Amino acid sequence: MEISTIGIDLSKTSFHIIGLNARGEIVLRRKLSRRQLLQFTSNKQKILIGMEACGGAHFLGRALRAQGHDAKLMPAQFVKPFRKSNKNDYLDAEAIAEAVQRPTMRFVPIKTDDQLDLQALHRVRDRWVARRTAVMNQIRGFLMERGITIRKGPSHLATQLQGMLEDADMPLSGRLRLLIVELKHEWDQLETRIEAANAELQQIAKQDDACRRLMEIPGFGPLVSTALVAAIGNGITFHKGRDLSAWLGLVPRQHSTGGKTRLLGISKRGNEYLRRMLLHGARSVVAQIGRNRTALGLWLTDLSNRTHRNVVVVALANKMARTAWAILNKGTTYCAPAMVAA
């Protein structure tokens, strides 16, 4: 039985596989466990193996490549058009086997252990930040029910909260005081964890050469640089900088027909966390337009005079993503644009 392509539908414990021969005919249809799958592929010659990019796919992709197979990961939305009729595990595996053979298919690079560890650290930190925001909002909501409003900002909340808890004349019941003390204790714990994660990310950024080169770009700090390296590595998957911007959802969404081009707002596709980090970095640069008399500062000043501030932030984030791709892909360092004489 000659097998040239295999499509694997992944799950937690069982895997459904479909094997195709060189003519595209189904010659294998089997359900295997994780151990059985690796034993089955270890006895085969080099095979093109396709999988959807999901939980556990990177580990399995590295294991199959170690056996000498050509394992490739694909986004699930690109596999869906190849599925016929109803949905089940075998039809999904068949669609994966069909999609992986397409020469124009876009594949997901298999991440290394270091990239997965760095990405995990970012995700845990992001969850802690979201919990901290939820705790602060809950404290504000409880105080507002007692007619107490506090100025926006965590620093103002922390400063006034300590005085309120010590003031016996505040209209707070004993039960509510205990709840707010517990919430403040949780807030302090989250602050400690977030600061420790920030320190670890800063240490990683200092030690990694790619992160050090990225931090030379305006708007790039330890958070943005480590998040980008964890997501795309050296950027070899993208052919040009605009492809990275499109993957991040920083380019206009297009809806064209009949030869008439229509561009809408940004598509907001791809990695939402990384796009948010880039926008935060761009927003910090835009806030310093008046104090920055470089070529980039003049470009931002001219653009801000013609359009909305949010459009300026997105435009700068787009430029930052393209610059970062060039630095990662070509192994160069950042060179600030020169001033153009009038």
ABEGO torsion letter per residue (X at the ends): XBBABBBBBBBAABBBBBBBBAAGBBABBBBBBAAAAAAAAAABBBBBBBBBBBBGAAAAAAAAAAAGBBBBBBBAAAAAAABBEBBBAAAAAAAAAAAAABAABBBBBBBBAAAAAAAAAAAAAAAAAAAAAAAAAAAAAAAAAAGBBBBBEAAAAAAAAAAAAABAABBBBAAAAAAAAAAAAAAAAAAAAAAAAAAAAAAAAAABAAAAAAAABBGBBAAAAAAAAAAAEAGAABABAAAAAAAAGABBBBBBBGGBBBBBBBAGBEBAAAAAAAAAAAAAAAAAAAABABAAAAAAAAAAAABBAAAAAAAAAAAAAAAAAAAAAAGBBBBBBBBBBX
